[in-house]
Amino acid sequence: MFRALLLTYCLLFSVAFQTQAQQPTTPGTRDGSPKKNVHIEDPKTVRTKGVIPNDVIIGVPEPIPYSRAFPLLDGLFQDVSAIQLSQLSLDANKANASNLDAITQQFQASFQYSQTLGLQNAAAAQQSAAYSASGALQTQLINHQTQLISLQLNAQQQVGQAQAALNALPTTATIDQRAAAQQVLTLANDNLTAISAQSANVKALMSASFTAPTFTAPAPTPIPFPSPPTISTPGGTDFAPSFPASKQMENHVNLLWERLAHLVNTLAQADHPNGISLVKFNIGIIGGKERRKHKLLSTQYSLTCSNKIVDNKNVGAPKIMDLFPRNAAVNITDKKYRNSRFGLGALLSFFSIGFNASYNREHLRITQALGQSAYITGFGIETNSFGWVFSPALGEDVIAPGDRTTFALVAAPTGCGKVSVNLINAAWDKSPSTMYAAWDDYDESKESEKPPIIKNLKVWEADPTPSLRCNSNCVERIAYTPAEFEPSNASPGAVTVNIKLKTALDREQTVSANGIILKRARDTFGRATGTGGSGGLLQATTLDAGTWIPVNSKELILNLNPAVFTRRFPSILLTSPNGTIDVTSQVSNATLEVAGLPYTCPSSANAPCASVLPAVGRPKAAAKHFAVARWKGRTNQFIITLPAAVLASANSSENAALPAVQVITDSRNQPWSAYAKVVAFQNGKNYPLQCKPLGERLLCEAGDSPDKQPHSEGGGQLAFDQPTEFEIFDADYAGTAVRGSGVLADCVSPCADPLVWEMSPPRWEPNQDQGLWNFHLSLINVEEGQSATLGPFSGDIKCTSMRQPCRVNIKINKDRFTAVTDEMHLQVRKRDGEKVGGSSVIGNLRAAISPILTYISDDQTRFSGQNLVFNKLQVGTSSNQIELTCVAAIDCSILGAGFGAKDEGYLYFVNGSTHVPLMLINDKGKQVVPPHKPSKPVAGGASASPSGGTNVTAPQTPAQMIQKSSERLYSIKQ
């Protein structure tokens, strides 16, 4: 009965358990299995043996000078200073964390009655029995086949043995022996054939297909159960946790402090910037998975100085200012998700009655956090023992093979000498392995310490400077090329001024020119980031006028507007927290290059060297040729003038100019400005001169003392007697810009010809020797006791100071008027009559002392003018001379007899045998006074001689005597 119930009754019972989890695997292997025991080398042992692991290659460090690393460090500073923090907005009521721990339980049950279900259960029982019988038969056949296979193998061995025995019979065996062996072989083959036939029969039975009775009945429809609910987190599974408001504020303040610390760290420099080096380290790794799985590579170096004691003081050791990278890391989002589900279900069918029940339980747990995993970690900042620890990247078990490049910023102390990098340790281990703590100094002199693996891995010279602060002699070189611009152009191009210092630039350097702050031009080359950071108040993104750029740690380029700096070299100040460097005041100690040519400042000048340098900008100027002369005195000087066109002398037929070589006028005008610049070129060098205007002359200092050799102590900077070329520029000459050149040829001592510095028109003195003209002149390059001769006239030279021109007074007597001409040679002579230098030609001197009328009456009996010093008048060729009454040589009249009835012709002043026609100056210029005409004619055509007249020689006609004179009363040709 029980057996029948089992055939008609089916109980189905199922239990399901499911767990899903994402958790970190156990350290060791990727699948979480425990790590295998791997032999680990003891780093101390490795160091003692002096052996580097064979899968690690230590490269030779490469020090990079501070001047080359300066742009990078400066770019880092600029970017750190440009970091900005977003405005902090806090909400004390904002959610800061989420916690989800959800459990869902469900129980379901159903009851069902169906006749079809009973028939289906019976058919299923019959089909199950048939399958059970077929399975038992298959098991028996398999067992039998196994036995046959074993017998078949034995039979095969027997056949082989019988065949071997038959083959082993000797040639001398009998026929019976051979027959017996052949019979054994035949029996073995027959046995094998029988067993093979049975095995084939069993195999055929096993391959025969079994067909069980089938019964198809409509499947009952079970009562559906609702699906279990799905647990979800509020806002999705990507909920980002945040800190509480108080913690956010604390983190914000800490971030500000860290930014300040980084900024100050980039500002901080060693006491000696030249002793700073950026050292590059290369480490090659050839680690294999079998040996170096889950291991770290630790490297450690030490720094030493070649000099231990300097001036009885301990030099100390170099130190690490910074490491790159300090901490190379990856940011990891660690999200943990755990979902546990438990289910239990049962289906019970009895005849036409069925029962269905199920139970479900689900547990969901989610956590997430942000973490950081470092794969390169540096250590040892502010010490002389440093290094890096290398670890596998996230998701890897070993360090990937390849080169690892790191950098260290090394600062050497004063007197260090040579800096050495020594390798202390390079070892693999499960945890960071360093031989010495980062804060301990490595001292190889201690007996307890072993020598490093590699001593003096790299050695280089440390060249520290005494101090960052520089108050004087800070400028090494200044180079620029003056730019000529059109004044009407509102935007002229920039002119560059290259400045090289003897000390390092400060990272907070501010540059100004004539009080104008210059902005620093920056591009992505000097930045640590391509586009980040703000431009800043003192930064520009274009290289225009009014900007500057650093070339290296000691050199910078200024871009200036030439239209702004036209008068003198600009006043350039470099200002920083370290102090101010006045570049302009230190020009005299620097190497100067202007337009590619070397310049030498005056050896001792009252004004600074920068005041004599050409300005960086020059407005377009008219080209002129300047006259240059020497003035030899207590201080040698050059005299520069711009000659004007000197009109013709009195004896020339045209107003042709006199030669302009060394012509000095006595004009009271002062066309030169105080900003005139003169550069002398001598012996392949350029010398800017210190000059000052004085009337139409520009006086330039040539040296300190004419008694000493040039370029010697106390001597002048120029050789006074050597050929010299001059370049002259004055942007404000008489209201317009002029430029040009002048040349001085070489000369022989005394190397300075006497020159007329100034002269006044001859002045009439009526009370001296019956009247004479005093001709006053100022001369240079002459001495006391010498004399100046002008034709038959002469005068002694009087000097009061070597710094002032000397004076000479030449007297021209009236009775020697005929000896005065319009071209007279002025010659300086010594006491013994020897000539000093060449002569100068004084032009138009006779015209300057000749009588000139400005008024004459209609009857020609009264007239006025200047130089009316003659007391007799003659008419035409008459032999009669008329007495004149003159007052102060400016007003004359005919008294007494007057003109005779027959006096006719041109009027002449009479002085002995000299006849001077009366000349009148009016609005039409200078012309001869019209001829005198008698009041009534006289028979015979001759003029009657007035009573008391004197017979004289007939004068020349006015056409023969009158000469054209220039507007100037006199001129000088030298």
Secondary structure, DSSP 8 states (H G I E B T S, - for coil): -HHHHHHHEEEEEEEEEEEEEE----SSSTTS----------HHHHHHHT---TTEEE---EEEEHHHHHHHHHHHHHHHHH---------TTS-----EEEEEEEEEEEEEE-HHHHHHHHHHHHHHHHHHHHHHHHHHHHHHHHHHHHHHHHHHHHHHHHHHHHHT--TT--HHHHHHHHHHHHHHHHHHHHHHHHHHHHHHHHHS-------------------------TT-TT------HHHHHHHHHHHHHHHHHHHHHHH---S-GGGEEEEEEEEEE---HHHHTT-EEEEEEEEEES-SEETTEE----EEEEEESSEEEEEEEEEEEEEEEEEEEEEEEETTEEEEEEEEEEEEEEEEEEEEEEEEEEE-TTSSEEEEEE---TT-SS--SEEEEEEEEEE--TT--EEEEEEEEEEEESS---SS-TTS---TTSTTS---SEEEEEEEE----S-S---SS-EEEEEE--EEE-TT-SS---EEEEEEESS---TT-EEEETTEEEEEE--GGG-SSSS-S---TTEESS--TTEEEEEETTEEEEEE-TTT--SS---EEEEETTEEEETGGGGGGSEEEETTEEE---SS-SS-GGGGS--SEEE--EEEE-EEEEE-SSS-EEEEE--------TT-SS------TT-----------TT-EEEEEETTEEEEE-EEEETTEEEEE--S-TTS-TTSTTS-SS-TTS-EEEEEEEEEETTEEEEEEEEE----TT----EEEEE---EEETTSTT-EEEEEEEEES--TT-EEEETTEEEEEE-S-TTS-EEEEEEEEGGGGGG--SEEEEEEE-TTS-EEEEEEEEESHHHHHS-EEEEE-TTSSEEEEE-----EEEETT-S-EEEEEEETTTEEEE-TT-S-TT--B-EEEEETTEEEE-EEEETTEEEE---B--SS--TTS-----TT---------HHHH-----SSS-EEE-
